[in-house]
């Protein structure tokens, strides 16, 4: 846990084995162009954490590198003190919608069942209990009636709900979401927030890449600010401040007010 919002773990300090996600000195580059540089941060267990920063700040890259989806140039990552491969059953990931092939011939139910592959075993045969679990997850996000519809025929908001249902079906202790509110309607955003809050109230840890600065204080209790590096991390009330946001966004900062109403304690 960080003592102050502006104090981050040292790159050479031990990984926090109690943290759902602990990162030290993470560096990722694309064709020798750094996307994330020497990032060190710990995600607090039971938190609802936003990763915030300008476009190109490395927010999505941080998640993908932690999940071994892209290579790391250097750095260490652990989930409860273990490599991702050893902890993957405890982790759910909701990717950006733009990263998904929506022409793939799969139904909403099929997509949710993919989140249960580890539970099904090597044969990946969906038994009745798996299908019931998947349908229950779809119903929880308001998609129960569309379980058999091909994913490409769903609206953007419906597609995002399906991927959230897949994460729900995994029953993970840590859920990582990459821009879950991008391109969705107000009803879908409200539904997603309700589900995330329910999961968080049950003790689950949620981390989401988030762009809408106006809703940060009403949704998240902790924030990680990124600008190619981790600028600051900690409780929202300490991190989501004009000075630290200016340090993160520089001249691109478009927020002028920080309303107290709706701020989570």
C-alpha positions in Angstrom: 0.0 0.0 0.0 1.3 3.5 -0.8 1.8 5.8 2.1 1.3 8.8 -0.1 -0.3 9.2 -3.5 2.9 10.6 -4.9 5.2 7.9 -3.5 5.5 4.8 -5.7 7.3 1.6 -5.1 11.0 1.7 -6.0 11.8 -0.2 -9.2 14.1 -2.5 -7.3 11.8 -3.1 -4.3 10.3 -6.6 -3.8 7.0 -7.3 -5.4 4.1 -7.1 -3.1 3.0 -10.7 -2.7 -0.3 -9.6 -1.1 -1.4 -7.4 -4.0 -3.6 -8.9 -6.7 -1.3 -7.2 -9.2 2.2 -5.9 -8.4 4.5 -4.3 -11.1 8.1 -3.3 -10.8 10.2 -1.4 -13.4 8.0 -2.5 -16.3 9.2 -1.2 -19.6 7.5 -2.0 -23.0 8.5 -0.7 -26.4 7.1 -0.9 -29.9 9.8 -0.9 -32.5 12.2 0.8 -30.1 9.7 3.4 -29.2 8.9 3.2 -25.4 5.2 2.8 -24.6 5.7 2.3 -20.9 8.9 3.2 -19.0 10.0 1.9 -15.7 6.4 1.6 -14.3 6.1 0.4 -10.7 2.7 0.1 -8.9 0.7 -2.1 -6.6 -3.1 -2.7 -7.0 -4.8 -2.8 -3.6 -6.9 -5.8 -2.9 -10.6 -5.1 -2.9 -10.2 -1.8 -4.7 -12.1 -0.4 -7.7 -9.2 1.2 -9.5 -9.1 3.4 -12.6 -6.1 3.7 -14.9 -6.3 7.2 -16.3 -4.1 9.2 -18.7 -4.0 10.8 -22.1 -4.0 8.8 -25.4 -0.8 6.9 -25.9 0.0 7.0 -22.1 0.5 3.2 -22.0 -2.6 2.3 -20.0 -3.7 -0.6 -22.2 -0.1 -1.6 -22.7 0.4 -1.9 -18.9 -2.5 -4.4 -18.7 -1.5 -6.4 -21.8 2.2 -6.7 -20.7 1.1 -7.8 -17.2 -1.1 -10.5 -18.8 1.8 -11.7 -21.1 -0.2 -10.7 -24.2 2.7 -8.5 -25.4 6.4 -8.9 -24.5 8.1 -6.9 -21.8 11.5 -5.3 -22.4 12.2 -5.5 -18.7 10.5 -5.5 -15.4 8.7 -7.9 -13.0 5.0 -8.6 -12.7 3.2 -10.8 -10.1 -0.4 -11.7 -9.2 -0.5 -12.4 -5.5 3.2 -13.0 -5.7 2.9 -15.5 -8.6 3.5 -15.3 -12.4 0.3 -14.8 -14.4 0.4 -18.4 -15.8 0.1 -19.7 -12.2 -2.6 -17.3 -11.2 -4.6 -17.1 -14.5 -7.7 -18.8 -13.1 -8.1 -16.0 -10.6 -7.9 -13.3 -13.3 -10.5 -12.2 -15.9 -9.7 -9.8 -18.7 -12.2 -7.7 -20.8 -10.4 -6.4 -23.9 -11.2 -3.3 -25.9 -14.1 -4.0 -28.3 -11.8 -2.8 -31.2 -9.5 -5.8 -30.6 -12.2 -8.4 -31.1 -13.2 -10.1 -34.4 -16.9 -9.5 -34.4 -17.4 -11.6 -37.6 -16.3 -14.7 -35.8 -19.2 -17.2 -36.0 -20.0 -17.4 -32.3 -23.1 -16.6 -30.3 -23.1 -14.5 -27.1 -23.4 -17.8 -25.2 -20.3 -19.2 -27.0 -18.3 -16.1 -26.0 -19.2 -16.5 -22.4 -18.4 -20.2 -22.4 -14.9 -19.3 -23.6 -14.3 -17.9 -20.2 -15.0 -21.3 -18.7 -12.5 -23.2 -20.8 -10.1 -23.7 -17.8 -13.0 -25.1 -15.8 -14.0 -27.5 -18.7 -10.6 -29.1 -19.0 -8.6 -30.1 -22.0 -11.6 -31.4 -24.0 -13.4 -28.1 -23.6 -16.8 -29.8 -23.6 -19.5 -27.5 -22.2 -21.7 -29.5 -19.9 -25.1 -28.4 -18.7 -23.7 -26.7 -15.6 -21.3 -24.7 -17.7 -24.2 -23.5 -20.0 -26.3 -22.7 -17.0 -23.5 -20.6 -15.5 -23.0 -18.8 -18.7 -26.6 -18.0 -19.2 -26.8 -16.8 -15.6 -24.0 -14.4 -16.3 -25.7 -13.1 -19.5 -28.9 -12.6 -17.5 -27.0 -10.6 -14.9 -25.9 -8.1 -17.6 -29.3 -7.9 -19.2 -28.4 -10.2 -22.2 -30.3 -13.3 -21.2 -32.7 -13.0 -24.2 -29.9 -12.7 -26.7 -27.8 -15.6 -25.7 -28.1 -17.3 -29.0 -27.5 -14.3 -31.2 -24.3 -14.1 -33.3 -22.0 -11.5 -31.7 -21.6 -9.5 -34.9 -25.3 -8.8 -34.9 -25.2 -7.2 -31.5 -24.8 -3.5 -30.8 -21.6 -2.1 -29.4 -23.1 -1.8 -25.9 -24.5 -5.4 -26.1 -21.1 -6.7 -27.2 -19.5 -5.1 -24.2 -22.1 -6.6 -21.9 -21.3 -10.1 -23.4 -17.6 -9.7 -22.6 -18.4 -8.5 -19.1 -20.6 -11.6 -18.7 -17.7 -13.8 -19.8 -15.6 -12.2 -17.0 -18.5 -12.7 -14.5 -18.7 -16.4 -15.5 -15.0 -16.8 -14.6 -15.8 -15.8 -11.0 -12.4 -14.2 -10.9 -10.8 -12.5 -7.9 -9.3 -9.8 -10.1 -11.0 -8.4 -13.2 -9.0 -6.2 -15.6 -11.1 -4.1 -18.1 -9.6 -2.2 -21.0 -11.9 0.8 -21.7 -15.2 -0.9 -20.7 -17.2 2.3 -21.3 -15.9 3.2 -24.7 -18.6 3.6 -27.3 -21.5 2.3 -25.2 -24.8 4.0 -24.4 -25.8 5.4 -21.1 -27.9 2.4 -20.2 -25.0 0.0 -20.8 -22.6 2.2 -18.9 -24.9 2.2 -15.9 -25.4 -1.5 -16.1 -21.6 -2.1 -16.2 -21.1 0.2 -13.3 -23.7 -1.7 -11.3 -22.1 -5.0 -11.9 -18.6 -3.7 -11.1 -19.8 -2.3 -7.8 -21.6 -5.5 -6.9 -18.4 -7.4 -7.6 -16.3 -4.9 -5.6 -18.8 -5.1 -2.7 -18.3 -8.9 -2.7 -14.5 -8.3 -2.2 -13.4 -8.6 -5.8 -10.7 -6.3 -7.2 -11.5 -4.3 -10.3 -9.0 -2.4 -12.5 -10.3 -0.5 -15.5 -8.7 1.7 -18.1 -10.9 4.8 -18.1 -11.1 8.0 -20.2 -14.1 10.0 -18.8 -12.5 12.2 -16.2 -15.8 13.5 -15.2 -17.0 10.2 -13.8 -13.8 9.0 -12.0 -14.7 10.2 -8.6 -18.2 8.7 -8.7 -17.1 5.3 -9.7 -13.6 4.5 -8.5 -12.0 4.6 -5.0 -8.4 4.4 -6.3 -6.6 5.8 -9.3 -3.4 5.1 -11.2 -2.3 8.1 -13.3 -0.2 7.3 -16.4 1.8 9.3 -18.9 4.2 6.7 -20.3 5.1 6.0 -16.7 3.1 5.9 -13.5 2.8 9.5 -12.3 0.9 8.7 -9.1 -1.3 6.0 -7.6 -3.5 5.9 -4.5 -6.9 6.8 -3.2 -9.0 8.9 -5.6 -9.3 11.8 -3.2 -5.5 12.1 -3.0 -4.6 11.3 -6.6 -7.4 12.9 -8.7 -6.2 16.4 -8.0 -5.6 19.4 -10.4 -1.8 19.3 -9.7 -1.4 15.6 -10.4 -3.7 15.7 -13.4 -1.7 18.6 -14.8 1.5 16.6 -14.4 -0.2 13.7 -16.2 -1.9 15.5 -19.1 0.1 18.7 -19.3 -1.5 21.1 -21.8 -4.0 18.4 -22.9 -5.9 18.6 -19.6 -9.5 19.6 -20.3 -10.8 19.3 -16.7 -11.4 22.6 -14.8 -13.6 21.5 -11.9 -13.6 18.6 -9.5 -17.0 18.3 -8.0 -17.3 16.9 -4.5 -20.7 15.4 -5.0 -20.6 11.7 -5.8 -17.0 11.4 -4.6 -16.5 8.0 -2.9 -14.9 8.0 0.5 
